[in-house]
């Protein structure tokens, strides 16, 4: 792929922004590790060798009687000491680095939950005896995937709406602006409370609900670019040559509008992660038991005698948002005409 001189200059400016570059590298590393959460934190072995046969419990479900007729024909519980002893007598097994999932109840704690950090539970447990580090790994993945999905879909809708407003102007722009002003004034939290009393919130329910309001974040920027660009000479020439409105919008004006919108995407992503954490903290987010950074914040508030919960929540959420903000600053500088030499 051959990059234009302008694209190469923008990349050079981004790479020269050391803080943003390293923030992007750290964020991608953490996100990549969390995408493999099942192989890092799981209450199932990664691999089992039993009586000459191979088993991969992390990928497939097996019945207990597959490891001996003395067990019941039910899904294997690999935390059962008797099952573990049987497997070790006839073979071996490899466990993940963290032998707990986000919903695994840690047994035989030396103190009542929440238990402090130890060699067994590196960040301790919460008040329901679940491993905090495992919940952080799964919660980070869920929060970032939610933020990515919400940002991508909302951006597409917002860019399309702003393009239509700015390109056609007139009564279309006027009516659309009045609708946006009314829609932005809707009490989102109250509507979410009403929605939660009717149906149980889930990942997709929350995504669709927040999407109803998040699409407006880029509409104003795109609208301004299209209002400015539709009166330029080359746009008038394209109209005179009979080029369709859709082709003019997509081929001639949209690339210029995207320059302004791309600089906002990291900040919108950080806002999406914060919104989900806030809803989970208030109890209007994901279903109970889901791996959630906001629920970890709530755990820290409710268990002041366990400071590791609040400290972990602060470091994780603060770290994620800081990395995204630094990346956003680097992207903004790379698209700045004064720095990229445009």
Secondary structure, 3 states (H helix, E strand, C coil): CCCCHHHHHHHHHHHHCHHHHHHHHHHHHHHHHHHCHHHHECCCCCEEEECCEEECCCCCCCEHHHHCCCCCCCECCCCCHHHHHHHHHHEEEECCCECCCCCCECCCCCCCCCCCCCCCCCCCECCCCEEHHHHHHHHHHHHHHHHHHHHHHHHHHHHHHHHHHHHHCHHHHHHHHHHHHHHHCCCHHHHHHHHHHHCCCCHHHHHHHHHHHHHHHCHHHHHHHHHHHCCCHHHHHHHHCCCCHHHHHHHHHHHHHHHHHHHHHHHHHHHHHHHHHHHHHHCCCCCCCCCCHHHHHHHHHHCCCCHHHHHHHHHHHHHHHHHHHHHHHHHHHHCCHHHHCC
